[in-house]
Amino acid sequence: MYQRIVVGTDGSESAGKAVEAAAGIARSWGSAIHVVTAYRPSDPGMGSFAGAALADADADRLLKEEAARQIARQAVDEWCGGLTAEAHAVGEDAADAILATAKSVGADLIVVGSRGMRGARRFLGSVPNSVCHGAECAVLVVKTD
């Protein structure tokens, strides 16, 4: 039923629960899994167009991208053994990164953790809430907290 599953992780224990659940579903259905880690690219600022500032911002972006890629790869290594799995590092906020990846890979299912769906974050917006409202496919919210 599900051929392509997308799940996000920030490397936390609760996000790991979501990846583990997504991997279990992928095993059950023989699905490919795409593990996404978001990072915020650097903004050199409007008033700083000097070459050095732009080079520093680019170097910072590359460091953040590589760190995000390592987090996603670690999740793939830990939970996705034996699956067709791909790690993604996306330079957007977490919800947008998950949604963009889901769209680009043609996901049938997005798996997110429930962290952030209680308390003040529930009203101010959370990754699970934003993903649920923006997804073009099924979304499974896994209890992770």
N, C-alpha and C positions, 0 to 999 in steps of 0.2 A: 504494500500500500504506500509506504513512504520510501521514496528512492533517494532523496537528498535531504539531509537533516543539517540544520545550522544551530550551533550553540555558542554562546559567548562565555568567556572567562576572563577574570582579572588576576587569576592565580590564587584567589582566596579559597579557603576551605568550603565555604558555601557555594561558590561557583563550581568547585570541583564536584559537588553533589549533582549539579545540573549536567555537567559533562559526563559524569558516570551514568546518569539516567539516559542521556541522549545516546551514549555508546551502547547501552543495553537494548534500547529500541532499535538502533542500527543493526545490532547482531540478530535480533528477532526477525527483521524484515530484509536483511541483506542489503542495507542501505549504505550509501556513502555519507560520511560525516565531515562537516566543515566547522572547525573550531576557530572562533574569532576573538581577537583581543584588540581593543581600541586604544588609541593613544591620541593625545592632543598635539598637533603639529605646532611648532613655534611661530609666533608672529613677531617679526622684527620691529613692528611699530610704524606708524605713519610718518613720524619725523625722522626716521633712521634709514636712509637709503644708501648709506656708505657701503662700499664693497665688503669691508671687514664685518660689519653688522649682519649683512646678508649671508656671508660665509659662516659666521657663528650660528645664525639661525638654522642654516642648512645642516651644519654638523650636529646641532642639537636635535633636529628632526630625525636625522639618520640614527642617532643614538636611541631616541625614543622608539623609533620603528623597529630597530633590532631587538630592544628589550621586549617589546610587545610580541614580536615574532617568537622569541625564546619562550615566553610564557605560553603562547599557543602551542608551540612544539612540545613543551614539557607536558601539557595536558594530553596531547595526542599520544605521546610516548607512554604516559601513565595509564590512560583509560581506553585507548583505541587500538590496542594490539590486535592484529588480524583483520582489521577493517580497512576499507578504502577510506583514507582520512587525509585531510589537507588542513594546514595551519594558515591562518590569515592574520595579518597585522593591518589595521585600517585606521587612517588618520582622521577620525571623526569622533564625536561623542559616542558612548557605548551603544545607545539605542539606534542611532543612525548607522553605526558601523554594522550592527547585526542585520538591520533591515536592508542596507545596501548589499551586503554579502548574500543574503537570502534571495534578493532579486537577481543578482548577477549569476548565481549558480542555479536558479530555478528551483529553490527549495520547496518541498512539500510540507515541511514541518520545521518550526523554530522551537527550540527548548530554552526556557529561561528559568532562573531561580526566583523564588518568591521574595528574596531579600529586598527591602525597601518598599514593601507593599503595606506596611503598618506604620502607625504614628504619623508624624508631620510629613514625612516623605510621600505618604500616600496621597496627600493633598497637593503637595508642591510638584509632584511628578517623580516618576521613578523609571528605571530601565524596563522592568516588566510591564508597567502600565503603558509606557510609550510604545513598546514593541507590540503589545496586544492591540492597541488602537491603530498602529500603522502597518501591520502585517497584511500581506496579500495571500497568505497561506494559513494553515492551521498553526496554532500556538499552544504549547503545553507549558504550564507554569508548575514547576517542581517545588515542593515544600523544602526549603533549604535552611530555614532559620528556626 
